[in-house]
Amino acid sequence: HVRTIELERERALQEARELRAELAAAFAEHSDREAQCSQQAELLRRSWEESQGQAKALQSEVIALHSEIASIQAARGTERSELFASIGVHAGPIYSADAGALSQALGGVARARDEAKEASAALRDRYSALVGDHQAQATRLKAADREGARMSAALHAAREQCAEARQQCDEARQELRQELAAQIALTDAATSERDEFS
């Protein structure tokens, strides 16, 4: 009878050791998963901050471009006013001696208009490119936000699994303590009984 109790006690101890090993492996796995999730969340946060900086720089460039367009438009208005003033100074019959100067002035206006159109077209192209970059940046930011939310959910789930595993470990340890206490009590009782018989 005593031998049977000792065998049962040894079996319980072996099961407890195996359970501790399984729980330790589970804790290690959850710890690794939590560390990976934290690392990925940090990378996403840095990427989001970098994207925010790029978006601010792009916004500043767009504002500067608007100012440049406004300056060109103001310069065109000034050139037009100066031309009209020049024409007014040299006003006279078309067949007068100032007809050549008027023709030359009009030619200068045409060239200035063409140059302004080319500059405006270049600025529009540049603005369109900046807007496209801004939209692409916004798309990347939205994707980063979605990925960050997904990783946060995964990290939360991993933490919940880890907490559940800790609870199971605590419960298993409590059960083992109770079982070992019962086994020790049986062994002590068997020992006392054997001592009385002897």
ZIHUJO-V914325 format. One record per residue. N is the residue number from 1. PSI is psi as a letter, one per 20 degrees, with the letter a starting at -180 (none if undefined). Layout:
n->N psi->PSI
n->N psi->PSI
//
This chain:
n->1 psi->g
n->2 psi->h
n->3 psi->h
n->4 psi->g
n->5 psi->g
n->6 psi->h
n->7 psi->g
n->8 psi->h
n->9 psi->g
n->10 psi->h
n->11 psi->g
n->12 psi->g
n->13 psi->h
n->14 psi->g
n->15 psi->h
n->16 psi->g
n->17 psi->g
n->18 psi->g
n->19 psi->g
n->20 psi->g
n->21 psi->g
n->22 psi->g
n->23 psi->h
n->24 psi->g
n->25 psi->g
n->26 psi->g
n->27 psi->g
n->28 psi->g
n->29 psi->g
n->30 psi->h
n->31 psi->g
n->32 psi->g
n->33 psi->g
n->34 psi->h
n->35 psi->g
n->36 psi->g
n->37 psi->g
n->38 psi->g
n->39 psi->g
n->40 psi->h
n->41 psi->h
n->42 psi->g
n->43 psi->g
n->44 psi->h
n->45 psi->g
n->46 psi->g
n->47 psi->h
n->48 psi->g
n->49 psi->g
n->50 psi->g
n->51 psi->h
n->52 psi->g
n->53 psi->g
n->54 psi->h
n->55 psi->h
n->56 psi->g
n->57 psi->h
n->58 psi->h
n->59 psi->g
n->60 psi->h
n->61 psi->h
n->62 psi->g
n->63 psi->g
n->64 psi->h
n->65 psi->g
n->66 psi->g
n->67 psi->h
n->68 psi->g
n->69 psi->g
n->70 psi->h
n->71 psi->g
n->72 psi->g
n->73 psi->h
n->74 psi->h
n->75 psi->h
n->76 psi->g
n->77 psi->h
n->78 psi->g
n->79 psi->h
n->80 psi->g
n->81 psi->g
n->82 psi->h
n->83 psi->g
n->84 psi->h
n->85 psi->g
n->86 psi->g
n->87 psi->h
n->88 psi->h
n->89 psi->g
n->90 psi->k
n->91 psi->q
n->92 psi->r
n->93 psi->q
n->94 psi->h
n->95 psi->j
n->96 psi->a
n->97 psi->i
n->98 psi->j
n->99 psi->h
n->100 psi->g
n->101 psi->h
n->102 psi->g
n->103 psi->g
n->104 psi->g
n->105 psi->g
n->106 psi->h
n->107 psi->g
n->108 psi->h
n->109 psi->g
n->110 psi->g
n->111 psi->g
n->112 psi->h
n->113 psi->g
n->114 psi->g
n->115 psi->h
n->116 psi->h
n->117 psi->g
n->118 psi->g
n->119 psi->g
n->120 psi->g
n->121 psi->g
n->122 psi->g
n->123 psi->h
n->124 psi->g
n->125 psi->g
n->126 psi->g
n->127 psi->g
n->128 psi->g
n->129 psi->g
n->130 psi->g
n->131 psi->g
n->132 psi->g
n->133 psi->g
n->134 psi->g
n->135 psi->g
n->136 psi->h
n->137 psi->g
n->138 psi->h
n->139 psi->g
n->140 psi->h
n->141 psi->g
n->142 psi->g
n->143 psi->g
n->144 psi->h
n->145 psi->g
n->146 psi->g
n->147 psi->h
n->148 psi->g
n->149 psi->g
n->150 psi->g
n->151 psi->h
n->152 psi->g
n->153 psi->g
n->154 psi->g
n->155 psi->g
n->156 psi->g
n->157 psi->g
n->158 psi->h
n->159 psi->h
n->160 psi->g
n->161 psi->h
n->162 psi->g
n->163 psi->g
n->164 psi->g
n->165 psi->h
n->166 psi->g
n->167 psi->g
n->168 psi->h
n->169 psi->g
n->170 psi->g
n->171 psi->g
n->172 psi->h
n->173 psi->g
n->174 psi->g
n->175 psi->g
n->176 psi->g
n->177 psi->g
n->178 psi->g
n->179 psi->g
n->180 psi->h
n->181 psi->g
n->182 psi->g
n->183 psi->g
n->184 psi->h
n->185 psi->g
n->186 psi->g
n->187 psi->g
n->188 psi->h
n->189 psi->g
n->190 psi->h
n->191 psi->g
n->192 psi->g
n->193 psi->g
n->194 psi->g
n->195 psi->h
n->196 psi->g
n->197 psi->h
n->198 psi->none
//
